[in-house]
Amino acid sequence: MKRLMMLLFTLTMAMSLLLSGCSSEASDPGQSEKSSDGDVKLTLWTFVEQHAKFYKYMADEWNKQHPDKKIELQATTYPYDDMHNKLLLSLQSGVGAPDIADIEISRFSNFLKGKPQLVELNDIVEPVKDKIVQSRLNIYSKDGKYYGIDFHVGATVIYYNKELLGKAGVDPDKIITWEDFKEAGKKVVSATGKPMITIETNDLWSYWPLIVQQGSDFYGKDGSVTLDNEINVKTLEFLKQLLDEKIAKAAPGGGHHTEEYYGFMNKGGAASVVMPMWYMGRFTDYMPDLKGKMIIRPMPRWTADGNRSAGMGGTGTAITNQCKNVKLAKEFLAFAKLSKEGNIQIWKQLGFDPIRWDVWDDPALKDPNKYTEYFGKDIFNILMSVKNEIDSPAITENTPKMNQLVVQSVLYKVLKEGSQSPKQALKNVAKEMKKQ
């Protein structure tokens, strides 16, 4: 019965897409649609309303600067799963896809299977490639060809509550290694009764960046499962040790995106948290009482010369092979997400660390805004100091399944229940994923 229901659902979706695409298919596939004003229509799908607002702003800026090539951008926001499923079915059926689409990093590999149904972007990437954090290009590539442009680097940093550290006599700039961090944590707990850090048990942000910064991952560069390697085991053991010794506390609500956590942290619940730069917006929006108390620093190193960051999360904006004006779509995408102007606006409007590192020291990024008022003016000085230390995770078509199992069968069982050892839990999931 379940199989029959899925078949009926798939057929219904296919028919819906076919019918919705009939009007455009009736015209010449190479002929761009025009608005009543004669502007070229470009359709865009996203799953984040803030992204849609950014694109619309950039479309207005494009039209001001290119009056001879005006566009009418029709940006539509769908729920996350709905958008990705609809986009995949549209591309597989050959009708109904938008010109441009946002694709979340963990779903992107689904669109590169076999012959990619996305347009190669090398011609707009190559001219500025040396100004972009390379790992942010690699995660959306296949066989040397680039298919997606990200919003941000997603550089993972550590957010310190300088007020709590001050009470313990801890100087955050003297925390160089994770061992230093552990010793500083003991002082914080002793002096304040507060944990040094919170650790997620229902999400990956406390664990995945810590192994990526060491050059490890859930998968090797060849796609092989490396989940249960020595680095990953030792890192999970370290997190468990922090919890066992009361230096760390499991994040209230299980993760750093829960109301329970926001309330806890807003009251000065812990002295630090490890999260990517894009998490700044969570502080400003949900933890207002910490304004002026939080500072951003590089992650501690694992070794004397180890990396101090990792690029996590992401959304690759792609052009589909159903686009009727690829040249114009590329020009607009390059303007919105590869130009200096676009990257500055990504910071100003979205609070993201833009992929072009050459704008990080631009005066425009030091202009007062809610982030500089909250965290101080040295945000991008910190980012510049780690720009060559930002590797991104390996993403495969099985990444969504892997991530789910790591959360449910590793982090929860090891860090929350304490029902399995780090080595055994990682080994069990690695064995299961090797069968995929």
N, C-alpha and C positions, 0 to 999 in steps of 0.2 A: 504493500500500500504506500509506504514511504517513497519507494522508487517511482511509483506511478505519479504521486503528487509532485515530485521533483521534475519529472518529465513534462507534466502539464504546465508547471510554472515556467520551465525553460521555453516551451513552445509559445506560451502566452507572451513572454517577454520578447521573443524573437519576432512574433507577429506585430507587437506594438512598435518595436523599433523599425520594422519594415515599413509599416504604414506611416510612421512619423518621418521616415526618410524619403517617402515617395515624391513629395513635392520638390525636394532638392535633387533627387536622382533624375527627375524628368528633364532638368536643365543640363547643359554641357558641364561635365565634371570639372573642366578647367576654367569655367566661367564664374567669377566671383559674384556673390550676391551684393546688391547695392541697396542702400537705404533711400528714402524719399529725397534726401538731400544729395544723393550721389556718392555718399561715403561707402567704403567697402565694409561689409559686415564680417566681423570675426566673432565666433562663438567660443566661449571658455567655460569649462566646468571646474569647480573646486569644491572642497569639503570644509572650508574655513571661511566664514563670513568676512573676517579681517583681510584675508587674501583678496577676496573679491573687491573690497573697497580700495585696496592698494592698486589693483590692476585698473580700476576705473579712473583713479587719480592719474596714473601713468598714461592712460589712453587720452585723457584731456591734455596732458602735457605734450604728448606726441602730436596731437592735432594742432596745438599752438605752434610747435616747432616745424611741423611738416604740413602746411596748408594744402600742398599739392597731392598729399597722400593720406588724407584723413580716413579714419576708421570709425566705425560704430561698434563698440565692444559690447557684446551681450554676455555678461558673466552670470552664471547660475550656480547657486550653492545647494548641494545635496548632502544628506547625512553620509557619513564616512563609508559605511558598507554599501549603501545604495549606489553611491557614485562609482566606486571601484568596480562593483559587479556590473552595473549598467555599461560602463566604459568598456570592460572586457568583452561583454556580449556584443556590443556595437561593433567593435573591431573584428571580432570573430565572424560576425554575420556580414560585415562589409557595408553596413548602412547605419546611419543615426549617430555617428560619433561627432564630437565637436571639433573645431579647428585646433584648439589648444586645451590642455588638461593638466591639472595638478595631480600628481601621483605620489602617494606617501611612500617613503623609502622601503618599508618592509613589503609593499605590494609591487614595487617597480619591476622586480625580476619576472613577475608573471607576464609582463608585457614585452619581454625580450626573448621569450621561448621561441625556438625555431627561427623563422624569418621575422625580425621585428616589424611591428605594424606602426612604428613611430618613425618620424623623420630624423635622419642624421643631422647633427648640429655642429659638426666640426668647423664649417666655414665661418660660423659666428663665434665659436669658442677659441679657435687658434689665435686670432689677433690679440686676445687678452689673456691667453692661457698662463703666461708667466706672471700675471698679477693676481692669480686665483689660487687659493689653497687646493693643491692638486687632489688630495683625497676626496674633496667634495665633487670633483669631476668623475673620478674613477668609479664611484658607487653607482653612477648612472650610465656606465659604458659597457660595451661588448665588442670584442675583437678590435679594439683601438678606435671605436666610433662612439661618440657621445650622443646620448638621446634625451638627457634631462638637465635642467639648470636649477640649482637649489636656491633657497632664500638665504640660508645661513650656514655658517661653519658648524654651529652646535658645539663650540668648544666647551668642554666640561671644566668647571672651576670649582673652587670651594668657597662657600659663603660663610664668613665668620661673624659672630656676634661679638664685636669688640668690647662691649660693655661687660659681658661675662668673662671674656679672656682677661680683661683688665683687673677684675676682682681676684683673679687667680695669679696675677703677675706674669701672664703669658704674653710674649711678643709674637704675633702671628708671622712676622717676617723671619723669625728664627726657626720656624717649623719647616724644615727642608725635606725630610724623609717621612715615610709613614711610621717609622719607629719613633721619630721625634713627635709626631702627632699623638701617638699612643701615650708617651710620657707626659705630654702637655695635657692630655685628656685626664690623666690621673690627678693632676693639679686642679683642673677645673672642677672635677667631681668633688674633690676634697674641700675646695674653697667655697663652692656654690651649691653643692648638692644636686646640680643639674648635669645631665649627660653631655659629653663632648659632641656627640653626633647622633643623628637618627639614621636607621637603616631600613630600607623597604623590604617587606616580606611578600608583597603581592605585585611587585613590578621590578624592572631590571636596572633602574638608574643608580642603585648603590653598588651593583656588582659588575655589570657589563663594562662601564668606562674604566674600572680599575684593572681589568684584564687587557683591554684594548691598549691602554697606555703602556703596557708591558710588551706589546707586540704580539699578544696572544688574541684568541677569539674563540667563538663556538665552532667556526669552520676555518680550515686552512685556505690559502689562496687558490688551491686546486679544487676546492669544494669538498674536501674530505672532512669528516667530523673530528674535531679536536677538543671537544667539550671537556673530556676527562684528563687533559694533559696536566703536567706537574704545576705549571703556573696557575691554572684555574683552580686546582685543588688547594694550593697554598693560600691563594687569595681568599677563597671562601672560608678556609680555616681561620684566617686573620679576622674576618668579619665576625665569625662565631666567637672568637676569643674576646673581641671588643664587647660583645653582648654578655658573654659569661662573666667578664670582669666588671660589668656595670659601667664601663666607659661609654658604651653606646646603649641606645634604647631603640626597640623596634618602633618604627614610625606609627603613631596613632592612626587608626583606620587602615593600616597596612602599607600606605604609600604616601608620597609627597604631593599627591593631587587630590587629597580628601579633605572634607570640611573639618574632620577631627584633627588632622595634622595642621591645617591652617590656624585653627584656634589655639592649639597647643604651642606652636612656634611663635605666633603673634604675641604671646604672653612671655616670651623669652624662655621657652621650654628646653631648648638645647643650644649649645655654643656654636654649632656649625651644621652644614648640610652640603653634600656633593651633588651638584646638578649642572646641566649645561647652561650656557649664557642666556638662552631664551627663557630660562626660568625666572629671570628678573621681573618679568611681567606678573608672575604669580605673587611675588613679594609686594609689588606696588599695588596690585588689585585686591589681594586677600589678606595681607599682613601689614596694614598701614602703621601700626604702632611701633614697628621696627625701623621706621624711617630715620636715617642718620646713625643707626646703631650697627648696620650691616656693612661689611666691606668684602670686596672680591679679591681673591688671591689664586695663584696657580695651585693645582693639586700637588700634594707632596709627592716626591719621587720614591720609587721602590729601590733604586740603586743610585750611586753617586752621579751617574750620567744618564739616568733614565728620563723618559718623557714626563712632562707635567700636565698633560691634557690628553683629550681624546674627542674626536668629532662625533657627536651622537644625535640621532633623530634626523629628520630632513623631509623635504617635499621637492620632488623633481618635476619641474614644469616641462611638458613635452608638446610637440606638434604631431598630430595624428596623420596617417597616410590618407585620410579622407578630407584633409584641408584643401580648399579650393584655391587658395592664394598663399602657397608656401613661402614665397619670397617675402611678401609683406608680413606674414606671421613671424618669420624669422627676424625681420628687421625690428618689429615691435618687441618681440621677446628679448632681443639683444639690448634694446633701449631700456626695457623695464628691469632686467635682472643682471645684465652684464656691464652696463655703462656705469661710470662713476656716479652720475646723477641718480640712477636707479638704486645703486647700492647705498647711497647716502639716505635716500628716502626709505629704504628698507629698515634702516636704523631709526630714523625719525618717526616713522609711522607704526612700525611693528616691534621695535625694540630688539631686533635680531642682530647678531654679529655677522655682517655681510661677508660674502665669499671673497670679495676683492680686498686683499690685505692692504693694498696701497691707499685705501680710503681711511684706514684705521687711525692715521695721524692727521687726517684732514681737519682743519679748524671747525668745520661744520659739525663734526661729531663731538665737539666739546661744547657746543651751544647748550645752554641750560635747558633741560627737559625733566620729565618726572623721574627718569632713571639717574641722571647726574645728581638731582636733588636728593634722591634716596640713598645712592651708593657712593657718591663723590665723583670727582672729575677724572680719576685715573683709570677708568674702566678699560679704555683702549690701550693705555700704556701697559696694563697687565696682559692684554691680548697680544700686543706686539711682542712681548717677551717670550711668548710660547708659540709664535706663528709657525716655527719649523718643527714643532713637537706634536702636531695634531693629526694622528692617524684616524681613519674611520673604520668601522666594522665591516667584515665581509658579509654581503647579503646574497642569499641564494633563494631559489624558489621554495625551499623548505624552511626559510627563516621564520615565518609566522608560527608554524607548528613547533619548531625548536624553542622559540621564545615562550610559547605557552607552557611547554613541558618544563622548561627551566624554572619558571615561576611556580607552577603547581607542584612539581615533583622534586624540585631541588631547594629553592629558596624557602618556600613555606615549610617543607618538612625538616630542613636543617636549621633555619633561623627562627622559625615560629614554634613548631612542634618539638623540635629536638629529637625526632624519631629516627633520623638516619644521620650517618656521618657524612661530611662533605665528599669524601672519596667515593663512598658507596652510592650516594645519590647521583653524583655526576656520571659515574660509571653506568648506572642503570639507564639513564636518559640517553647517554651516548650510544649504548647498545641498541636501544629502540630506534634512534634516528639513523643509525647505519643501515637499517632495513628499508628505509624510505627510498 
